[in-house]
Every structure is written in structure tokens, then in C-alpha cells.
Amino acid sequence: MVLHFIDPSRPSGEEQSSLQERLSFLSSKPVLTVYTKSDLRSIQTIPV
């Protein structure tokens, strides 16, 4: 399991693509993305 914390200082989308590239070798493992309260206010839906 990978626990990934979002860096709110990066442009939207950049963090996720960076995560996918770096963790591509873990494609069979679950990856959990952790959002802060400020992130949650700007996110309409969170994939589960």
C-alpha cells in the first residue's frame, strides 16, 4: 500500500501525473491519496 500526500503548492493535475509516473511499478498495489481540508473544498468528487 502506498500513502501519498498531495502537495497543494503544485498546479492541479501535476501532482497526480507525477505520482502515476513514479509509482508505475506499483500498479498492482493500492495507492491512497491523502487530501487536506483546503484540497477537499476545491474537489467536487473524490474517486474511491
N, C-alpha and C positions, 0 to 999 in steps of 0.2 A: 504494500500500500504506500502511495506517495501522498504526502500532505503538502499542498502548495499554497503559499500565501501571496495574494495579489499585491503588487506594488502600485499604489494609487498615483504615484508620480509619473508613471509611464502613460503614453497615449492609449486610449481604449483599443483593444484588439492586439496591440503589440505584445502584451504580456502573454496572452493565450497562444499566439503563434510561436513565441519563444519557448513556451512550455512544451508545446507539441514537438518542436524540433529537438529539444534537449532530452525529452523523455520518450522518444520514439522507440527505443529499445525496450521500454517497459509496457508496450502496447497491450500485453496480456494482463497487466496489473491494474487495479482500480486507482484512479487519480482523483483525489478530493481537492477542490479549490475552496479556499477559505476567503470569505469576503468580510470587510469591515462594515460597521454601521453606515458609514458615509457611502461606501460602494452600493449597499443594498438600496439606498434611497434612489439611486440612478438606474437600477436594474429592474426591468419590468417582470421578467420571468427568469427563474434560475433552473437550468436543466438538472434533473436528479439522476 
